[in-house]
Amino acid sequence: MGTLMRVEAATAVGAYVQRERDRLVSREPLVRRDRPGAVKAMRTASRRLRSVWHTLDAAEAGREPEYREPDHPEPAAEPGGLSGEFTWLNAHLGVVRHLDETAHRVASHPAMRGRPAHWAVRRIEGLRGPARCELLLVLDGPRYGSLVAALDAKADTPVAADAATRLHGWFCAAWQPLLDAFASAAAVADPETRADELHEVRKAAKPVLDTGRSVARAYPDLLRHPLRGLGALHDLLGEHQDSTVCRRTVEAWPAEAPDREVRDALRDLTDWERSAAASVEGRLSALHRELSALRPGG
């Protein structure tokens, strides 16, 4: 039974990697054509692929889960270093994705109509245009081509059975420390610092969530409910992050607004996003209690 489970785990991870590889390369042409949602989908696939190799590397080296992993947009390229290469790609995709989300939130806000909306959209596009040009240069460059070639070679290679089962063990070991980090972040008094700490928790939750999903088919009874709860945490903190990023992007703009109408609309948007983030924070304690009642290890 143990041998059968190891084979199933390896098969599950292999299928997960191949699916996300296909998602990544299929979205690239859509990103080039600037199709809605394409950058987000490509970044999600890149993040999930990064999580698998980040966790495999950590598990094989016997390292504990990391909860303060810094972002390195330009890490040194290393042969076979897929985790670092996906971190690099994610950083470039993330800049455009956050501007896309901010533009969506601006356009959805009731006060942002007419002249205020046009003024804000021009400001966002002034930031997005250069970021998108930089992203296209990345996709046309040799480093991205090497990443895809290395990914293809990895995706077509069977996942080692022992390595695959280590993913499940790493997920279970990461569970309680992640919940502790979540509780500590939610308890921070200063709202701006709290927002940054919650963002760190979300970044730490991503590899745990993606790792669990990669082996979920092999351990359905153990992982179904924990993954559902962790997915809820990821999505809720994602709402908080998007709201915070939008507010921080536009909150300095009223001082540069051409008239009172635009200025008042921008201030209304800033207040709205601050309230939206506070609403999310009001739901965190209940979610923490729900997650604390789960035991993914058995």
LUMMIGU-165276 format. One record per residue (C-alpha): x, y, z; chain. Coordinates in steps of 0.2 Angstrom, whole numbers. Layout:
<atoms>
<atom><X>X</X><Y>Y</Y><Z>Z</Z><unit>A</unit></atom>
...
</atoms>
This chain:
<atoms>
<atom><X>0</X><Y>0</Y><Z>0</Z><unit>A</unit></atom>
<atom><X>14</X><Y>12</Y><Z>4</Z><unit>A</unit></atom>
<atom><X>23</X><Y>8</Y><Z>-13</Z><unit>A</unit></atom>
<atom><X>6</X><Y>11</Y><Z>-22</Z><unit>A</unit></atom>
<atom><X>4</X><Y>28</Y><Z>-13</Z><unit>A</unit></atom>
<atom><X>21</X><Y>34</Y><Z>-18</Z><unit>A</unit></atom>
<atom><X>18</X><Y>30</Y><Z>-36</Z><unit>A</unit></atom>
<atom><X>1</X><Y>39</Y><Z>-35</Z><unit>A</unit></atom>
<atom><X>9</X><Y>54</Y><Z>-27</Z><unit>A</unit></atom>
<atom><X>23</X><Y>55</Y><Z>-41</Z><unit>A</unit></atom>
<atom><X>9</X><Y>53</Y><Z>-54</Z><unit>A</unit></atom>
<atom><X>-1</X><Y>67</Y><Z>-46</Z><unit>A</unit></atom>
<atom><X>14</X><Y>79</Y><Z>-46</Z><unit>A</unit></atom>
<atom><X>19</X><Y>75</Y><Z>-64</Z><unit>A</unit></atom>
<atom><X>1</X><Y>78</Y><Z>-70</Z><unit>A</unit></atom>
<atom><X>0</X><Y>94</Y><Z>-60</Z><unit>A</unit></atom>
<atom><X>17</X><Y>100</Y><Z>-68</Z><unit>A</unit></atom>
<atom><X>12</X><Y>96</Y><Z>-85</Z><unit>A</unit></atom>
<atom><X>-5</X><Y>105</Y><Z>-84</Z><unit>A</unit></atom>
<atom><X>3</X><Y>121</Y><Z>-77</Z><unit>A</unit></atom>
<atom><X>17</X><Y>120</Y><Z>-90</Z><unit>A</unit></atom>
<atom><X>3</X><Y>119</Y><Z>-104</Z><unit>A</unit></atom>
<atom><X>-6</X><Y>133</Y><Z>-95</Z><unit>A</unit></atom>
<atom><X>10</X><Y>144</Y><Z>-95</Z><unit>A</unit></atom>
<atom><X>15</X><Y>142</Y><Z>-113</Z><unit>A</unit></atom>
<atom><X>-3</X><Y>143</Y><Z>-120</Z><unit>A</unit></atom>
<atom><X>-6</X><Y>160</Y><Z>-111</Z><unit>A</unit></atom>
<atom><X>10</X><Y>168</Y><Z>-118</Z><unit>A</unit></atom>
<atom><X>3</X><Y>172</Y><Z>-135</Z><unit>A</unit></atom>
<atom><X>-12</X><Y>179</Y><Z>-127</Z><unit>A</unit></atom>
<atom><X>-1</X><Y>190</Y><Z>-116</Z><unit>A</unit></atom>
<atom><X>8</X><Y>196</Y><Z>-132</Z><unit>A</unit></atom>
<atom><X>-9</X><Y>201</Y><Z>-139</Z><unit>A</unit></atom>
<atom><X>-14</X><Y>209</Y><Z>-122</Z><unit>A</unit></atom>
<atom><X>-30</X><Y>199</Y><Z>-120</Z><unit>A</unit></atom>
<atom><X>-39</X><Y>202</Y><Z>-104</Z><unit>A</unit></atom>
<atom><X>-34</X><Y>190</Y><Z>-90</Z><unit>A</unit></atom>
<atom><X>-20</X><Y>183</Y><Z>-99</Z><unit>A</unit></atom>
<atom><X>-6</X><Y>190</Y><Z>-88</Z><unit>A</unit></atom>
<atom><X>-15</X><Y>184</Y><Z>-72</Z><unit>A</unit></atom>
<atom><X>-17</X><Y>166</Y><Z>-79</Z><unit>A</unit></atom>
<atom><X>1</X><Y>165</Y><Z>-85</Z><unit>A</unit></atom>
<atom><X>7</X><Y>172</Y><Z>-68</Z><unit>A</unit></atom>
<atom><X>-3</X><Y>159</Y><Z>-59</Z><unit>A</unit></atom>
<atom><X>4</X><Y>145</Y><Z>-69</Z><unit>A</unit></atom>
<atom><X>22</X><Y>152</Y><Z>-66</Z><unit>A</unit></atom>
<atom><X>19</X><Y>153</Y><Z>-47</Z><unit>A</unit></atom>
<atom><X>12</X><Y>136</Y><Z>-46</Z><unit>A</unit></atom>
<atom><X>27</X><Y>129</Y><Z>-55</Z><unit>A</unit></atom>
<atom><X>39</X><Y>139</Y><Z>-45</Z><unit>A</unit></atom>
<atom><X>31</X><Y>132</Y><Z>-29</Z><unit>A</unit></atom>
<atom><X>33</X><Y>114</Y><Z>-34</Z><unit>A</unit></atom>
<atom><X>52</X><Y>116</Y><Z>-37</Z><unit>A</unit></atom>
<atom><X>54</X><Y>127</Y><Z>-22</Z><unit>A</unit></atom>
<atom><X>46</X><Y>114</Y><Z>-10</Z><unit>A</unit></atom>
<atom><X>55</X><Y>100</Y><Z>-18</Z><unit>A</unit></atom>
<atom><X>72</X><Y>108</Y><Z>-16</Z><unit>A</unit></atom>
<atom><X>67</X><Y>113</Y><Z>2</Z><unit>A</unit></atom>
<atom><X>61</X><Y>95</Y><Z>6</Z><unit>A</unit></atom>
<atom><X>76</X><Y>86</Y><Z>-2</Z><unit>A</unit></atom>
<atom><X>88</X><Y>98</Y><Z>7</Z><unit>A</unit></atom>
<atom><X>79</X><Y>95</Y><Z>24</Z><unit>A</unit></atom>
<atom><X>75</X><Y>114</Y><Z>26</Z><unit>A</unit></atom>
<atom><X>60</X><Y>120</Y><Z>36</Z><unit>A</unit></atom>
<atom><X>47</X><Y>130</Y><Z>27</Z><unit>A</unit></atom>
<atom><X>51</X><Y>148</Y><Z>25</Z><unit>A</unit></atom>
<atom><X>40</X><Y>162</Y><Z>30</Z><unit>A</unit></atom>
<atom><X>50</X><Y>177</Y><Z>26</Z><unit>A</unit></atom>
<atom><X>56</X><Y>173</Y><Z>8</Z><unit>A</unit></atom>
<atom><X>61</X><Y>190</Y><Z>0</Z><unit>A</unit></atom>
<atom><X>57</X><Y>194</Y><Z>-18</Z><unit>A</unit></atom>
<atom><X>72</X><Y>194</Y><Z>-29</Z><unit>A</unit></atom>
<atom><X>66</X><Y>200</Y><Z>-46</Z><unit>A</unit></atom>
<atom><X>83</X><Y>198</Y><Z>-54</Z><unit>A</unit></atom>
<atom><X>91</X><Y>182</Y><Z>-46</Z><unit>A</unit></atom>
<atom><X>107</X><Y>175</Y><Z>-54</Z><unit>A</unit></atom>
<atom><X>102</X><Y>163</Y><Z>-67</Z><unit>A</unit></atom>
<atom><X>108</X><Y>145</Y><Z>-62</Z><unit>A</unit></atom>
<atom><X>107</X><Y>129</Y><Z>-73</Z><unit>A</unit></atom>
<atom><X>92</X><Y>120</Y><Z>-67</Z><unit>A</unit></atom>
<atom><X>87</X><Y>133</Y><Z>-54</Z><unit>A</unit></atom>
<atom><X>69</X><Y>134</Y><Z>-60</Z><unit>A</unit></atom>
<atom><X>63</X><Y>141</Y><Z>-43</Z><unit>A</unit></atom>
<atom><X>73</X><Y>156</Y><Z>-45</Z><unit>A</unit></atom>
<atom><X>69</X><Y>158</Y><Z>-63</Z><unit>A</unit></atom>
<atom><X>51</X><Y>158</Y><Z>-60</Z><unit>A</unit></atom>
<atom><X>53</X><Y>171</Y><Z>-46</Z><unit>A</unit></atom>
<atom><X>61</X><Y>182</Y><Z>-59</Z><unit>A</unit></atom>
<atom><X>47</X><Y>179</Y><Z>-72</Z><unit>A</unit></atom>
<atom><X>33</X><Y>181</Y><Z>-58</Z><unit>A</unit></atom>
<atom><X>40</X><Y>198</Y><Z>-54</Z><unit>A</unit></atom>
<atom><X>39</X><Y>205</Y><Z>-72</Z><unit>A</unit></atom>
<atom><X>21</X><Y>197</Y><Z>-74</Z><unit>A</unit></atom>
<atom><X>16</X><Y>204</Y><Z>-57</Z><unit>A</unit></atom>
<atom><X>19</X><Y>222</Y><Z>-61</Z><unit>A</unit></atom>
<atom><X>7</X><Y>222</Y><Z>-76</Z><unit>A</unit></atom>
<atom><X>-5</X><Y>211</Y><Z>-66</Z><unit>A</unit></atom>
<atom><X>-6</X><Y>223</Y><Z>-52</Z><unit>A</unit></atom>
<atom><X>-9</X><Y>238</Y><Z>-63</Z><unit>A</unit></atom>
<atom><X>-23</X><Y>228</Y><Z>-72</Z><unit>A</unit></atom>
<atom><X>-31</X><Y>224</Y><Z>-56</Z><unit>A</unit></atom>
<atom><X>-30</X><Y>243</Y><Z>-51</Z><unit>A</unit></atom>
<atom><X>-37</X><Y>248</Y><Z>-67</Z><unit>A</unit></atom>
<atom><X>-52</X><Y>236</Y><Z>-65</Z><unit>A</unit></atom>
<atom><X>-55</X><Y>242</Y><Z>-47</Z><unit>A</unit></atom>
<atom><X>-54</X><Y>260</Y><Z>-53</Z><unit>A</unit></atom>
<atom><X>-67</X><Y>257</Y><Z>-67</Z><unit>A</unit></atom>
<atom><X>-78</X><Y>248</Y><Z>-55</Z><unit>A</unit></atom>
<atom><X>-79</X><Y>261</Y><Z>-42</Z><unit>A</unit></atom>
<atom><X>-96</X><Y>271</Y><Z>-43</Z><unit>A</unit></atom>
<atom><X>-87</X><Y>288</Y><Z>-41</Z><unit>A</unit></atom>
<atom><X>-75</X><Y>285</Y><Z>-55</Z><unit>A</unit></atom>
<atom><X>-86</X><Y>290</Y><Z>-69</Z><unit>A</unit></atom>
<atom><X>-83</X><Y>303</Y><Z>-83</Z><unit>A</unit></atom>
<atom><X>-68</X><Y>314</Y><Z>-81</Z><unit>A</unit></atom>
<atom><X>-61</X><Y>307</Y><Z>-65</Z><unit>A</unit></atom>
<atom><X>-61</X><Y>289</Y><Z>-73</Z><unit>A</unit></atom>
<atom><X>-53</X><Y>296</Y><Z>-89</Z><unit>A</unit></atom>
<atom><X>-40</X><Y>305</Y><Z>-79</Z><unit>A</unit></atom>
<atom><X>-36</X><Y>290</Y><Z>-68</Z><unit>A</unit></atom>
<atom><X>-36</X><Y>277</Y><Z>-82</Z><unit>A</unit></atom>
<atom><X>-23</X><Y>288</Y><Z>-92</Z><unit>A</unit></atom>
<atom><X>-12</X><Y>288</Y><Z>-76</Z><unit>A</unit></atom>
<atom><X>-13</X><Y>270</Y><Z>-75</Z><unit>A</unit></atom>
<atom><X>-9</X><Y>267</Y><Z>-93</Z><unit>A</unit></atom>
<atom><X>6</X><Y>278</Y><Z>-91</Z><unit>A</unit></atom>
<atom><X>13</X><Y>266</Y><Z>-79</Z><unit>A</unit></atom>
<atom><X>6</X><Y>250</Y><Z>-88</Z><unit>A</unit></atom>
<atom><X>13</X><Y>254</Y><Z>-105</Z><unit>A</unit></atom>
<atom><X>32</X><Y>254</Y><Z>-100</Z><unit>A</unit></atom>
<atom><X>29</X><Y>239</Y><Z>-88</Z><unit>A</unit></atom>
<atom><X>21</X><Y>229</Y><Z>-103</Z><unit>A</unit></atom>
<atom><X>35</X><Y>234</Y><Z>-115</Z><unit>A</unit></atom>
<atom><X>47</X><Y>227</Y><Z>-102</Z><unit>A</unit></atom>
<atom><X>37</X><Y>211</Y><Z>-100</Z><unit>A</unit></atom>
<atom><X>37</X><Y>208</Y><Z>-119</Z><unit>A</unit></atom>
<atom><X>56</X><Y>211</Y><Z>-119</Z><unit>A</unit></atom>
<atom><X>57</X><Y>197</Y><Z>-106</Z><unit>A</unit></atom>
<atom><X>47</X><Y>185</Y><Z>-116</Z><unit>A</unit></atom>
<atom><X>57</X><Y>189</Y><Z>-131</Z><unit>A</unit></atom>
<atom><X>74</X><Y>186</Y><Z>-122</Z><unit>A</unit></atom>
<atom><X>85</X><Y>171</Y><Z>-121</Z><unit>A</unit></atom>
<atom><X>82</X><Y>169</Y><Z>-102</Z><unit>A</unit></atom>
<atom><X>64</X><Y>166</Y><Z>-104</Z><unit>A</unit></atom>
<atom><X>68</X><Y>154</Y><Z>-119</Z><unit>A</unit></atom>
<atom><X>80</X><Y>144</Y><Z>-108</Z><unit>A</unit></atom>
<atom><X>67</X><Y>144</Y><Z>-94</Z><unit>A</unit></atom>
<atom><X>54</X><Y>136</Y><Z>-105</Z><unit>A</unit></atom>
<atom><X>66</X><Y>123</Y><Z>-112</Z><unit>A</unit></atom>
<atom><X>71</X><Y>118</Y><Z>-94</Z><unit>A</unit></atom>
<atom><X>53</X><Y>117</Y><Z>-89</Z><unit>A</unit></atom>
<atom><X>49</X><Y>106</Y><Z>-104</Z><unit>A</unit></atom>
<atom><X>64</X><Y>94</Y><Z>-100</Z><unit>A</unit></atom>
<atom><X>58</X><Y>94</Y><Z>-81</Z><unit>A</unit></atom>
<atom><X>39</X><Y>91</Y><Z>-86</Z><unit>A</unit></atom>
<atom><X>43</X><Y>77</Y><Z>-97</Z><unit>A</unit></atom>
<atom><X>54</X><Y>68</Y><Z>-84</Z><unit>A</unit></atom>
<atom><X>45</X><Y>57</Y><Z>-71</Z><unit>A</unit></atom>
<atom><X>45</X><Y>64</Y><Z>-54</Z><unit>A</unit></atom>
<atom><X>54</X><Y>53</Y><Z>-41</Z><unit>A</unit></atom>
<atom><X>43</X><Y>44</Y><Z>-30</Z><unit>A</unit></atom>
<atom><X>52</X><Y>48</Y><Z>-14</Z><unit>A</unit></atom>
<atom><X>53</X><Y>67</Y><Z>-19</Z><unit>A</unit></atom>
<atom><X>34</X><Y>67</Y><Z>-22</Z><unit>A</unit></atom>
<atom><X>30</X><Y>60</Y><Z>-5</Z><unit>A</unit></atom>
<atom><X>41</X><Y>73</Y><Z>3</Z><unit>A</unit></atom>
<atom><X>29</X><Y>86</Y><Z>-4</Z><unit>A</unit></atom>
<atom><X>15</X><Y>79</Y><Z>6</Z><unit>A</unit></atom>
<atom><X>26</X><Y>79</Y><Z>22</Z><unit>A</unit></atom>
<atom><X>32</X><Y>96</Y><Z>19</Z><unit>A</unit></atom>
<atom><X>14</X><Y>102</Y><Z>17</Z><unit>A</unit></atom>
<atom><X>9</X><Y>95</Y><Z>34</Z><unit>A</unit></atom>
<atom><X>25</X><Y>102</Y><Z>42</Z><unit>A</unit></atom>
<atom><X>21</X><Y>119</Y><Z>35</Z><unit>A</unit></atom>
<atom><X>3</X><Y>120</Y><Z>42</Z><unit>A</unit></atom>
<atom><X>5</X><Y>125</Y><Z>60</Z><unit>A</unit></atom>
<atom><X>19</X><Y>138</Y><Z>57</Z><unit>A</unit></atom>
<atom><X>9</X><Y>146</Y><Z>44</Z><unit>A</unit></atom>
<atom><X>-6</X><Y>148</Y><Z>55</Z><unit>A</unit></atom>
<atom><X>5</X><Y>155</Y><Z>68</Z><unit>A</unit></atom>
<atom><X>12</X><Y>168</Y><Z>56</Z><unit>A</unit></atom>
<atom><X>-6</X><Y>172</Y><Z>51</Z><unit>A</unit></atom>
<atom><X>-12</X><Y>175</Y><Z>69</Z><unit>A</unit></atom>
<atom><X>4</X><Y>186</Y><Z>72</Z><unit>A</unit></atom>
<atom><X>1</X><Y>196</Y><Z>57</Z><unit>A</unit></atom>
<atom><X>-18</X><Y>199</Y><Z>60</Z><unit>A</unit></atom>
<atom><X>-14</X><Y>205</Y><Z>78</Z><unit>A</unit></atom>
<atom><X>-2</X><Y>219</Y><Z>72</Z><unit>A</unit></atom>
<atom><X>-9</X><Y>236</Y><Z>78</Z><unit>A</unit></atom>
<atom><X>-3</X><Y>248</Y><Z>65</Z><unit>A</unit></atom>
<atom><X>-14</X><Y>246</Y><Z>49</Z><unit>A</unit></atom>
<atom><X>0</X><Y>249</Y><Z>36</Z><unit>A</unit></atom>
<atom><X>12</X><Y>237</Y><Z>45</Z><unit>A</unit></atom>
<atom><X>-2</X><Y>224</Y><Z>47</Z><unit>A</unit></atom>
<atom><X>-6</X><Y>225</Y><Z>28</Z><unit>A</unit></atom>
<atom><X>12</X><Y>222</Y><Z>24</Z><unit>A</unit></atom>
<atom><X>13</X><Y>207</Y><Z>36</Z><unit>A</unit></atom>
<atom><X>-3</X><Y>200</Y><Z>29</Z><unit>A</unit></atom>
<atom><X>4</X><Y>201</Y><Z>12</Z><unit>A</unit></atom>
<atom><X>19</X><Y>191</Y><Z>18</Z><unit>A</unit></atom>
<atom><X>8</X><Y>178</Y><Z>25</Z><unit>A</unit></atom>
<atom><X>-1</X><Y>176</Y><Z>8</Z><unit>A</unit></atom>
<atom><X>16</X><Y>174</Y><Z>0</Z><unit>A</unit></atom>
<atom><X>21</X><Y>161</Y><Z>12</Z><unit>A</unit></atom>
<atom><X>4</X><Y>152</Y><Z>9</Z><unit>A</unit></atom>
<atom><X>6</X><Y>151</Y><Z>-10</Z><unit>A</unit></atom>
<atom><X>19</X><Y>137</Y><Z>-10</Z><unit>A</unit></atom>
<atom><X>10</X><Y>128</Y><Z>4</Z><unit>A</unit></atom>
<atom><X>-6</X><Y>129</Y><Z>-6</Z><unit>A</unit></atom>
<atom><X>2</X><Y>124</Y><Z>-22</Z><unit>A</unit></atom>
<atom><X>12</X><Y>110</Y><Z>-15</Z><unit>A</unit></atom>
<atom><X>-4</X><Y>103</Y><Z>-7</Z><unit>A</unit></atom>
<atom><X>-13</X><Y>104</Y><Z>-23</Z><unit>A</unit></atom>
<atom><X>1</X><Y>95</Y><Z>-33</Z><unit>A</unit></atom>
<atom><X>-2</X><Y>79</Y><Z>-22</Z><unit>A</unit></atom>
<atom><X>-20</X><Y>81</Y><Z>-18</Z><unit>A</unit></atom>
<atom><X>-26</X><Y>67</Y><Z>-29</Z><unit>A</unit></atom>
<atom><X>-14</X><Y>55</Y><Z>-20</Z><unit>A</unit></atom>
<atom><X>-20</X><Y>60</Y><Z>-2</Z><unit>A</unit></atom>
<atom><X>-39</X><Y>66</Y><Z>-5</Z><unit>A</unit></atom>
<atom><X>-45</X><Y>62</Y><Z>12</Z><unit>A</unit></atom>
<atom><X>-31</X><Y>71</Y><Z>21</Z><unit>A</unit></atom>
<atom><X>-30</X><Y>86</Y><Z>10</Z><unit>A</unit></atom>
<atom><X>-47</X><Y>90</Y><Z>4</Z><unit>A</unit></atom>
<atom><X>-53</X><Y>101</Y><Z>19</Z><unit>A</unit></atom>
<atom><X>-36</X><Y>109</Y><Z>23</Z><unit>A</unit></atom>
<atom><X>-34</X><Y>114</Y><Z>4</Z><unit>A</unit></atom>
<atom><X>-51</X><Y>121</Y><Z>4</Z><unit>A</unit></atom>
<atom><X>-48</X><Y>132</Y><Z>20</Z><unit>A</unit></atom>
<atom><X>-30</X><Y>137</Y><Z>14</Z><unit>A</unit></atom>
<atom><X>-38</X><Y>142</Y><Z>-3</Z><unit>A</unit></atom>
<atom><X>-50</X><Y>153</Y><Z>6</Z><unit>A</unit></atom>
<atom><X>-36</X><Y>161</Y><Z>16</Z><unit>A</unit></atom>
<atom><X>-26</X><Y>164</Y><Z>-1</Z><unit>A</unit></atom>
<atom><X>-41</X><Y>172</Y><Z>-9</Z><unit>A</unit></atom>
<atom><X>-46</X><Y>182</Y><Z>6</Z><unit>A</unit></atom>
<atom><X>-29</X><Y>189</Y><Z>8</Z><unit>A</unit></atom>
<atom><X>-28</X><Y>192</Y><Z>-11</Z><unit>A</unit></atom>
<atom><X>-44</X><Y>203</Y><Z>-9</Z><unit>A</unit></atom>
<atom><X>-35</X><Y>212</Y><Z>5</Z><unit>A</unit></atom>
<atom><X>-19</X><Y>214</Y><Z>-6</Z><unit>A</unit></atom>
<atom><X>-28</X><Y>220</Y><Z>-21</Z><unit>A</unit></atom>
<atom><X>-37</X><Y>233</Y><Z>-11</Z><unit>A</unit></atom>
<atom><X>-21</X><Y>239</Y><Z>-3</Z><unit>A</unit></atom>
<atom><X>-11</X><Y>240</Y><Z>-19</Z><unit>A</unit></atom>
<atom><X>-25</X><Y>250</Y><Z>-27</Z><unit>A</unit></atom>
<atom><X>-26</X><Y>262</Y><Z>-12</Z><unit>A</unit></atom>
<atom><X>-8</X><Y>265</Y><Z>-11</Z><unit>A</unit></atom>
<atom><X>-6</X><Y>267</Y><Z>-30</Z><unit>A</unit></atom>
<atom><X>-19</X><Y>281</Y><Z>-31</Z><unit>A</unit></atom>
<atom><X>-19</X><Y>289</Y><Z>-13</Z><unit>A</unit></atom>
<atom><X>-5</X><Y>302</Y><Z>-19</Z><unit>A</unit></atom>
<atom><X>-15</X><Y>307</Y><Z>-34</Z><unit>A</unit></atom>
<atom><X>-27</X><Y>319</Y><Z>-27</Z><unit>A</unit></atom>
<atom><X>-13</X><Y>331</Y><Z>-24</Z><unit>A</unit></atom>
<atom><X>-10</X><Y>331</Y><Z>-43</Z><unit>A</unit></atom>
<atom><X>-28</X><Y>331</Y><Z>-49</Z><unit>A</unit></atom>
<atom><X>-33</X><Y>345</Y><Z>-61</Z><unit>A</unit></atom>
<atom><X>-49</X><Y>350</Y><Z>-52</Z><unit>A</unit></atom>
<atom><X>-60</X><Y>347</Y><Z>-38</Z><unit>A</unit></atom>
<atom><X>-71</X><Y>334</Y><Z>-46</Z><unit>A</unit></atom>
<atom><X>-56</X><Y>322</Y><Z>-50</Z><unit>A</unit></atom>
<atom><X>-49</X><Y>325</Y><Z>-33</Z><unit>A</unit></atom>
<atom><X>-65</X><Y>321</Y><Z>-24</Z><unit>A</unit></atom>
<atom><X>-67</X><Y>305</Y><Z>-34</Z><unit>A</unit></atom>
<atom><X>-50</X><Y>299</Y><Z>-30</Z><unit>A</unit></atom>
<atom><X>-52</X><Y>303</Y><Z>-12</Z><unit>A</unit></atom>
<atom><X>-68</X><Y>293</Y><Z>-12</Z><unit>A</unit></atom>
<atom><X>-60</X><Y>279</Y><Z>-20</Z><unit>A</unit></atom>
<atom><X>-46</X><Y>279</Y><Z>-7</Z><unit>A</unit></atom>
<atom><X>-58</X><Y>279</Y><Z>7</Z><unit>A</unit></atom>
<atom><X>-68</X><Y>265</Y><Z>-1</Z><unit>A</unit></atom>
<atom><X>-52</X><Y>254</Y><Z>-3</Z><unit>A</unit></atom>
<atom><X>-47</X><Y>257</Y><Z>15</Z><unit>A</unit></atom>
<atom><X>-64</X><Y>251</Y><Z>20</Z><unit>A</unit></atom>
<atom><X>-64</X><Y>236</Y><Z>9</Z><unit>A</unit></atom>
<atom><X>-47</X><Y>230</Y><Z>17</Z><unit>A</unit></atom>
<atom><X>-54</X><Y>233</Y><Z>34</Z><unit>A</unit></atom>
<atom><X>-69</X><Y>222</Y><Z>30</Z><unit>A</unit></atom>
<atom><X>-58</X><Y>208</Y><Z>25</Z><unit>A</unit></atom>
<atom><X>-48</X><Y>210</Y><Z>41</Z><unit>A</unit></atom>
<atom><X>-65</X><Y>208</Y><Z>50</Z><unit>A</unit></atom>
<atom><X>-67</X><Y>190</Y><Z>43</Z><unit>A</unit></atom>
<atom><X>-49</X><Y>184</Y><Z>47</Z><unit>A</unit></atom>
<atom><X>-52</X><Y>178</Y><Z>65</Z><unit>A</unit></atom>
<atom><X>-66</X><Y>167</Y><Z>60</Z><unit>A</unit></atom>
<atom><X>-55</X><Y>159</Y><Z>46</Z><unit>A</unit></atom>
<atom><X>-41</X><Y>157</Y><Z>58</Z><unit>A</unit></atom>
<atom><X>-52</X><Y>147</Y><Z>70</Z><unit>A</unit></atom>
<atom><X>-58</X><Y>136</Y><Z>55</Z><unit>A</unit></atom>
<atom><X>-41</X><Y>133</Y><Z>49</Z><unit>A</unit></atom>
<atom><X>-35</X><Y>129</Y><Z>67</Z><unit>A</unit></atom>
<atom><X>-47</X><Y>115</Y><Z>68</Z><unit>A</unit></atom>
<atom><X>-40</X><Y>106</Y><Z>53</Z><unit>A</unit></atom>
<atom><X>-26</X><Y>93</Y><Z>54</Z><unit>A</unit></atom>
<atom><X>-19</X><Y>89</Y><Z>37</Z><unit>A</unit></atom>
<atom><X>-7</X><Y>76</Y><Z>43</Z><unit>A</unit></atom>
<atom><X>-21</X><Y>64</Y><Z>48</Z><unit>A</unit></atom>
</atoms>
